[in-house]
Structures are given as C-alpha cells and as structure tokens.
Amino acid sequence: MKIGFFALTIISKKLRIPSVSRSLFLLVSVSKVLCGVVQIMQDETKESTNCQSTKKRKKFGRLHEVRKKLRLQSHEMGPDCKCRKKCFETLKEEVRKEILRHFNLLLTEDEQNLYLCGLISLVPVATRRPRQPEESAKLRDATFFYIIRAKINDRIEEVSVCRTAFMSIHGITKSKVEHLVRSLKMTGIAPKNKRGKHNTRPRKLSPEVLNIIHDHIKSFPNRSSHYGLRDSLKIYLSEDLNMKKMHKLFEEVHPQVKISYETYRTVLERDFNISFGYPRTDTCSTCDQFMAKKRVLLAEKLNKRDNETKKIERLIEKIELENTVHKSQAEQFYIRKKASKLESKKSKEIEAICFDFSKNLPAPNLSTNDVYYKRQLSIYAFNIHILGNSQSVFYVYPEFVGKKGSDDVASLIHHFVYNFLDEKVKSLYLFCDSCTGQNKNFTIFVSCIIWLT
C-alpha cells in the first residue's frame, strides 16, 4: 500500500479508549506476530439482562414540564356570548385572535392571573333591589366590570365586555373567573399559584436521616477527573460498586434507619454527581508534581509570618500558572483529535487512528481467594480505534507469545496498515500517549519511514 503523506502526532496525554464490553470479536491469524486480531463493530443494541428493575413514578422531568407548558399556553377561544352588548361584533375576529395569542405567550400562571386581574374592576354595589327579605336574600358584596384592552384602528382602546365574552376571548372557565374575583374581594391583588408549596409532607426525610445518607455516600473512596482546565464536581466510585450494593451496605451499617432503595437512589442522584468506574488508572507525572509542590507550600504557609506568606503566595500563583499552561498544551491533543476525526469523515483519503494497550486480562478469571496468591497468565489487548467510522481492531495475545514493547507495537500497527486501512487513504494521523517504551521511541519513527516508502 502506498501512502503519500503521513503525520505522527504524539502528545503527553493518556488516550480514552471506548468500552468494548458488548462487542463482537473476530479472530484472525497474523503472520510474523503470533496473535489474534479482533475486529470490533459498534453494537447499538442493548443486551437484555436478568437484573431486576424497580418502577418509579415520574414527578419531575422534561415531559412533565412540557405538559404543564402545553396546558398553560394552549387556551382556545370559546363561543359567541350573544349578549345585548354584542361583544363579538365590537371586537373583530382578528383582534380577538391577537388577544388570545398574547395571552398564551405568558409563561406562568401567575403572569396570566396578574394580566386578567388588571382587566377586572371592582366597585361597590350602587343600588340593591332584593326580591326577598334582606334577612334571607343573598346580597352581593361588590360589582365587577370586565374590559378588553386591544389595538383597534392603530390605537389602544379599552372595550367593556360581558363576563361570558371575557371568558370566551381568553379561553378560560367560569371557575377561573370566580377564583380571580374571590381573590380581588379578599386581598385586592391577583392570586398566586401555591401548588406544591405546602409543608404537609409526612413522608419527607428528616435532616438527621438525610445527613446519615450523605455521610454514608461520602464514606466511599472516590476520585475526581484528572485532566481538564475546568474544575469538575463529578466524582467517580469504584467500578465494583453500584446503587444496589451501596444500599445494601447502608442497611448493614445503619439497621435502625429504614430507607428504601428508591429513596437512597433519589438522594444519590439529586445531591451528588457520581459515576461508577474510575476515569483514569494513572495520572500525569507533571500534574502530580505540581500538586505535591502546592500541598507543601500550603502547609508552610500556615506556619509562616505575614511577610513570608506573600512570597509563598507568589510561588503558589506561579505553580498554578505553570499547571494551567501544561493542561492547555494537553488540551490541544483533543482539539487535534476532534479536527482529524471530522476530516476523516469528510474525505476517504484522510484517516485518523488512536491506539493503546488496555488493561491486562488475567487467565483464568476467577474470584477465588487462592487466585490472589498464585501466578496467573496475562492476556494483552492492543486496541486500534478508527476515528472516521468508529470501528476498532483488537490484537489479543498471551504474554508467552509477545510482550508490550516498541517492537510489538510497530508490528501490530504495520499489520493494521497493510490489512485494514483503506487503499484510498493518503494521509494518516496517529494519536497515542507518550510512553517511551511503547510509542515515543526510535523504533516507531523508523517504522513510519518504512511505511512511507
């Protein structure tokens, strides 16, 4: 295969290799290197598991908010009032539609109530003519007038309408108008929506129980994401844990506190930003050096005088600036990787790959205690991920067949280039970490020259 241009990009950055737990392995014999080749295609279908799932009634979420907004902003115009004022004849159909459109654009129920109450006037009863004795007659406390404020003939006018027309134009019910009128009589202001704002919650967790749950969740060892210029609040727990196990451990530690699994899960998802599985098994030595220096300086700052603390603060600022520059340089890895991925998707003459060894797999994979005291066979897995089509090629071999040195890496990439890479590719971008024993060495650079020739 002839390659016209080859670019090798090696950044001091660990590579994120996608999960292959649900992938299809295809073993192929390889010449010169006694190993198995695994072609991985993305499996978009989810495996059906036998784990038990509990049902939970949805109270919040995007669908719930959409339903509320639709109910609030989907008022429809009612029928003609057919009163002696001839309200629908005074207000043309275009004016009535424009009024209803603006009313539906109000975002909350409180805004709609405030708008409607501004169109209702309350005045004392002028004349009473009860047909029954005053002792048994139901006398009104006040008289209400309804107006419609609209743009008619290029000017804003207030038109007096009947209550039926007022309800029809705004698409509201009689009970809604009575609720507004009742609030104006009692308080003189528009009513506010108080749904869900009460304190009658007998099943609410007490602060003491909530603190116990928080302390239990915080007791698990965790890690934060290592790389990134922005500080993330997300923490990672061990991949051996899950919510079910954490809840069972909570019941063992606190048997006197009766908490269901749903309650425990709700608190964990609501109050914490947690994922399972550590994002990184090793960290950058330069970043670790910066953090170690910063911890030492912060400890010295507590025992120094005021005039000496300024010097330490300047040193800390210098270290933080150097660490920011270092992470900015590392961030370029992902910028270049993303740009190469987009280029490879647009053109068949450009391809980008990233490669690295995954975690050593013990054979046999047993959980017996005796295994921890015996020597197990290690299985090596070398992953080459094609960024253009999201496919992966895995080379799997035991430790007695090959090692994990530069010769092995060069042989595996050589096999990939001449067996899996499209013949139309003229530019190839390689992304890897800066491990000198595997990738960043003279053997790999010489292999690149051989592939070019």
C-alpha positions in Angstrom: 0.0 0.0 0.0 1.3 3.4 -0.9 0.9 6.3 1.5 1.6 9.8 0.1 1.6 11.7 3.4 2.0 10.5 7.0 1.7 12.7 10.1 2.6 11.4 13.5 1.2 13.3 16.5 2.3 12.3 19.9 1.1 14.4 22.9 1.8 13.8 26.5 -1.8 12.7 27.1 -3.4 9.4 28.1 -5.9 8.2 25.5 -9.5 7.4 26.2 -10.3 4.0 24.6 -14.0 3.3 24.2 -15.6 0.4 26.0 -15.8 -2.9 24.2 -17.8 -4.9 26.7 -20.6 -5.5 24.2 -18.6 -6.0 21.0 -18.2 -8.8 18.5 -14.7 -10.4 18.3 -13.4 -11.8 15.1 -10.1 -13.8 15.5 -7.8 -13.8 12.5 -4.4 -15.4 12.2 -1.5 -12.9 11.8 1.8 -13.6 10.1 5.1 -12.6 11.9 3.2 -11.8 15.1 1.5 -14.7 16.7 -1.6 -13.1 18.0 -5.3 -12.8 17.4 -6.9 -9.9 15.6 -10.3 -8.7 16.8 -12.5 -6.6 14.5 -15.0 -4.7 16.6 -18.1 -3.2 15.2 -20.2 -0.9 17.3 -23.2 -2.6 18.7 -26.1 -0.2 19.1 -28.5 -2.7 20.5 -28.6 -3.1 24.3 -28.3 -6.5 25.9 -31.2 -7.8 27.8 -30.1 -8.5 31.4 -31.8 -10.5 34.1 -31.3 -7.8 36.7 -34.5 -6.6 38.4 -35.7 -3.1 37.8 -38.0 -1.2 40.0 -40.7 1.1 38.7 -40.7 4.7 39.8 -43.5 7.2 39.3 -42.2 10.3 37.4 -42.9 13.5 39.2 -40.4 15.8 37.5 -38.6 15.9 34.2 -38.7 17.3 30.8 -42.0 15.6 29.8 -43.7 16.8 32.9 -42.6 20.4 32.2 -43.8 20.1 28.6 -47.2 19.0 29.7 -47.5 21.9 32.1 -46.5 24.4 29.5 -48.9 23.0 26.9 -51.7 23.1 29.4 -50.8 26.7 30.3 -50.3 28.0 26.8 -53.0 26.2 24.8 -56.1 28.2 25.6 -58.7 28.1 22.8 -61.4 30.7 22.1 -64.9 29.9 23.2 -68.3 30.5 21.5 -70.0 33.9 21.0 -71.6 35.4 24.1 -74.7 36.6 22.1 -75.4 39.3 24.7 -77.1 42.7 24.2 -73.7 44.4 24.2 -72.8 42.4 21.1 -69.2 42.0 22.3 -68.1 39.7 19.5 -69.3 42.2 16.9 -67.5 45.1 18.5 -64.3 43.1 18.7 -63.4 41.7 15.2 -62.1 38.2 14.8 -58.5 39.3 14.1 -58.5 41.4 17.3 -59.8 38.5 19.4 -57.2 36.1 17.9 -54.4 38.6 18.7 -55.5 39.0 22.3 -55.6 35.2 22.8 -52.2 34.8 21.1 -50.6 37.3 23.5 -52.4 35.7 26.5 -50.9 32.3 25.6 -47.4 33.7 25.3 -47.4 34.5 29.1 -45.1 31.9 30.6 -46.5 31.3 34.1 -49.9 31.1 35.7 -49.0 34.0 38.0 -48.4 36.2 35.0 -51.7 35.2 33.4 -53.6 35.9 36.7 -51.9 39.3 37.0 -52.9 40.1 33.5 -56.5 39.0 33.9 -57.0 40.8 37.2 -55.8 44.0 35.6 -58.8 43.8 33.3 -61.3 43.3 36.1 -62.7 46.3 38.0 -64.3 46.1 41.5 -66.8 48.8 42.5 -69.3 48.9 45.4 -72.9 47.9 44.7 -74.8 51.1 43.6 -78.4 50.0 44.2 -79.8 46.9 45.9 -83.3 45.6 44.8 -83.7 42.3 46.6 -86.8 40.3 45.7 -86.6 38.6 49.0 -86.4 39.9 52.6 -82.9 41.2 53.4 -82.5 38.5 56.1 -82.8 35.6 53.7 -81.6 37.3 50.5 -78.0 36.7 49.2 -76.6 40.1 48.6 -73.5 40.8 46.5 -70.5 42.4 48.1 -69.4 44.2 45.0 -70.0 44.6 41.3 -67.4 43.6 38.8 -66.8 45.1 35.3 -64.7 43.4 32.6 -62.8 45.1 29.9 -60.7 44.1 26.9 -57.6 46.1 26.1 -56.8 45.8 22.4 -55.4 47.7 19.5 -58.2 49.0 17.3 -57.7 51.4 14.4 -54.0 51.8 15.2 -54.6 52.8 18.8 -55.1 51.1 22.2 -58.7 51.1 23.4 -60.5 49.6 26.3 -63.7 47.9 25.4 -66.3 46.9 28.1 -67.5 43.3 27.6 -69.7 40.8 29.5 -68.3 38.1 31.6 -69.1 35.4 29.0 -67.2 37.2 26.3 -64.3 37.8 28.7 -64.1 34.0 29.3 -64.5 33.1 25.7 -61.9 35.5 24.4 -59.2 34.3 26.8 -60.3 30.6 26.7 -60.8 30.3 30.5 -63.6 28.7 32.5 -66.2 30.2 34.9 -64.4 28.7 37.9 -61.2 30.5 36.9 -63.0 33.9 36.8 -64.7 33.1 40.2 -61.2 32.4 41.6 -59.9 35.7 40.4 -62.9 37.6 41.7 -62.7 35.9 45.1 -59.0 36.9 45.4 -59.7 40.5 44.4 -62.5 40.8 47.0 -60.4 39.3 49.9 -56.9 40.7 49.2 -57.3 43.1 46.4 -54.4 41.5 44.4 -54.0 38.8 41.9 -53.8 35.2 43.3 -50.6 33.3 43.2 -50.1 29.7 42.3 -49.4 27.8 45.5 -49.3 24.2 44.2 -46.6 22.2 45.8 -45.6 24.9 48.2 -47.2 23.5 51.3 -45.3 21.9 54.1 -47.6 19.0 54.8 -45.3 16.1 53.8 -45.4 13.3 56.3 -43.0 11.1 54.3 -40.3 13.8 54.0 -36.9 12.7 55.2 -35.8 14.4 58.4 -32.5 16.3 58.3 -30.9 13.8 60.6 -31.7 10.8 58.3 -30.6 12.8 55.3 -27.2 13.6 56.9 -26.8 9.9 57.6 -27.3 9.0 54.0 -24.9 11.8 52.9 -22.2 10.7 55.3 -22.5 7.1 54.1 -22.2 8.1 50.4 -19.2 10.3 51.2 -17.5 7.4 53.1 -16.7 5.5 49.9 -13.3 6.2 48.3 -13.6 8.3 45.3 -11.6 10.1 42.6 -12.1 13.2 40.5 -11.4 13.6 36.9 -7.7 14.2 36.4 -7.4 16.1 33.1 -9.2 19.3 32.2 -8.8 23.0 32.6 -12.2 23.4 34.3 -12.7 22.0 37.8 -15.4 19.4 37.7 -17.7 18.5 40.7 -18.2 14.9 39.3 -16.6 12.1 41.3 -16.0 8.5 40.4 -16.5 5.5 42.6 -15.1 2.0 42.2 -16.3 0.1 39.2 -17.2 -2.8 41.6 -19.9 -0.7 43.2 -23.4 0.2 42.1 -26.5 1.7 43.8 -27.9 -1.7 44.8 -24.7 -2.6 46.6 -24.4 0.8 48.3 -28.0 0.5 49.6 -27.3 -3.0 51.0 -24.2 -1.7 52.7 -26.2 1.2 54.1 -28.7 -1.3 55.6 -25.9 -3.3 57.2 -24.2 -0.2 58.7 -27.4 1.5 59.8 -30.0 -1.2 60.5 -32.1 1.2 62.7 -32.7 3.6 59.8 -35.4 2.2 57.4 -34.7 3.6 54.0 -36.0 2.1 50.7 -33.8 1.6 47.7 -35.8 4.3 45.8 -35.2 6.9 48.5 -31.5 6.1 48.6 -31.2 6.3 44.9 -33.1 9.6 44.8 -30.8 11.2 47.3 -27.7 10.0 45.5 -28.9 11.2 42.1 -30.2 14.5 43.4 -27.5 15.6 45.8 -24.4 14.0 44.2 -22.7 13.9 40.8 -21.4 10.4 40.8 -20.4 7.9 38.2 -19.1 4.3 38.7 -15.7 3.3 37.3 -12.5 5.3 37.7 -11.8 7.6 34.7 -8.1 7.1 34.9 -5.8 4.4 36.4 -2.7 6.5 36.1 -2.1 10.3 36.2 0.3 12.7 34.6 3.6 12.9 36.4 3.8 16.6 35.7 0.4 17.3 37.2 1.3 15.2 40.3 4.5 17.2 40.7 2.5 20.5 40.6 0.0 19.2 43.2 2.8 17.9 45.5 4.6 21.3 45.4 1.3 23.1 46.1 0.5 21.0 49.1 3.9 21.6 50.6 3.7 25.3 50.1 0.2 25.5 51.6 1.5 23.6 54.7 4.4 26.0 55.0 2.1 29.0 54.7 0.3 28.1 57.9 3.5 28.2 59.9 5.0 31.4 58.4 4.6 35.0 59.3 2.7 37.6 57.3 5.8 39.0 55.5 6.8 35.5 54.5 3.4 34.3 53.4 3.4 36.8 50.4 6.5 35.1 49.0 4.8 31.7 49.3 1.6 33.0 47.7 3.6 34.2 44.7 5.2 30.8 44.4 1.7 29.2 44.5 0.5 31.5 41.8 3.5 30.6 39.7 2.8 26.9 40.1 -0.8 27.3 39.3 0.0 29.3 36.1 2.5 26.6 35.0 -0.1 23.9 35.6 -2.7 25.8 33.6 -0.2 26.2 30.7 0.6 22.5 30.9 -3.1 21.5 30.8 -3.7 23.9 27.9 -1.0 22.1 26.0 -2.5 18.8 26.8 -5.9 20.1 25.7 -4.5 20.5 22.2 -4.5 16.7 21.9 -8.3 16.5 22.0 -8.6 19.6 19.7 -6.4 17.9 17.1 -8.1 14.6 17.6 -11.5 16.1 17.0 -10.4 18.0 13.9 -8.8 14.9 12.4 -11.9 12.9 13.1 -14.0 15.4 11.2 -11.6 15.5 8.3 -11.6 11.7 8.1 -15.4 11.6 8.0 -15.5 14.1 5.1 -12.7 12.6 2.9 -11.8 8.9 2.2 -8.2 10.0 1.5 -7.7 11.0 5.2 -7.8 8.7 8.1 -7.1 9.1 11.9 -6.5 6.3 14.4 -5.7 6.2 18.1 -4.1 3.2 19.8 -3.1 2.0 23.2 -2.9 -1.2 25.3 -5.9 -1.9 27.5 -5.8 -3.4 31.0 -4.1 -6.8 31.3 -6.7 -9.6 31.5 -5.9 -12.5 33.9 -6.4 -16.0 32.8 -8.3 -17.8 34.2 -10.5 -15.0 35.6 -11.6 -16.4 39.0 -12.8 -14.8 42.1 -11.5 -17.5 44.5 -9.2 -16.3 47.3 -6.5 -18.8 46.3 -6.1 -16.9 43.0 -4.6 -13.9 44.8 -1.7 -16.0 46.0 -0.9 -17.7 42.7 0.7 -16.6 39.4 -1.9 -16.0 36.6 -1.3 -15.8 32.9 -1.7 -12.3 31.5 -3.5 -11.6 28.2 -2.5 -8.5 26.4 -5.0 -6.5 24.3 -3.9 -3.8 21.9 -6.7 -1.5 20.6 -6.6 0.5 17.3 -9.6 2.7 17.1 -10.5 4.2 13.7 -12.0 7.6 14.3 -13.5 8.0 10.8 -16.0 5.1 11.1 -15.9 4.4 14.9 -14.6 0.9 14.3 -11.9 -0.9 16.5 -9.4 -3.6 15.8 -8.2 -5.5 18.7 -5.0 -7.6 18.8 -5.2 -10.1 21.7 -2.3 -12.4 22.6 -1.0 -14.1 25.7 2.2 -13.0 27.4 4.3 -16.0 26.3 3.7 -15.1 22.6 4.7 -11.4 22.8 5.5 -8.5 25.1 4.3 -4.9 25.2 7.4 -3.2 23.8 8.1 -1.0 20.9 8.8 -3.9 18.5 5.3 -5.4 19.3 3.6 -2.0 18.8 5.3 -1.4 15.5 4.4 -4.9 14.3 0.8 -4.5 15.2 0.4 -1.1 13.5 2.3 -2.5 10.5 -0.3 -5.3 10.2 -3.2 -2.8 10.6 -1.8 -0.5 7.9 -1.5 -3.3 5.3 -4.6 -5.3 6.1 -7.3 -3.0 7.5 -6.5 0.5 6.2 -8.4 1.6 3.0 -6.2 1.8 -0.1 -7.6 5.2 -0.9 -6.0 6.7 2.3 -3.2 9.1 1.5 -2.9 10.9 4.9 -2.9 9.1 8.2 -2.9 10.7 11.6 -1.8 8.7 14.7 -2.8 9.6 18.2 -1.2 7.9 21.2 0.3 8.6 24.6 4.0 9.4 25.2 5.1 6.2 26.7 8.7 5.9 25.7 8.8 2.1 25.9 5.9 1.6 23.5 5.1 4.6 21.4 7.6 7.5 21.7 10.8 5.9 20.6 13.1 5.4 17.6 11.6 2.1 16.6 8.2 3.7 15.9 9.7 6.6 13.9 11.7 4.2 11.8 8.6 2.1 11.2 6.8 5.3 9.9 9.6 5.8 7.4 9.3 2.2 6.2 5.5 2.6 5.8 6.1 5.7 3.7 8.5 4.0 1.4 
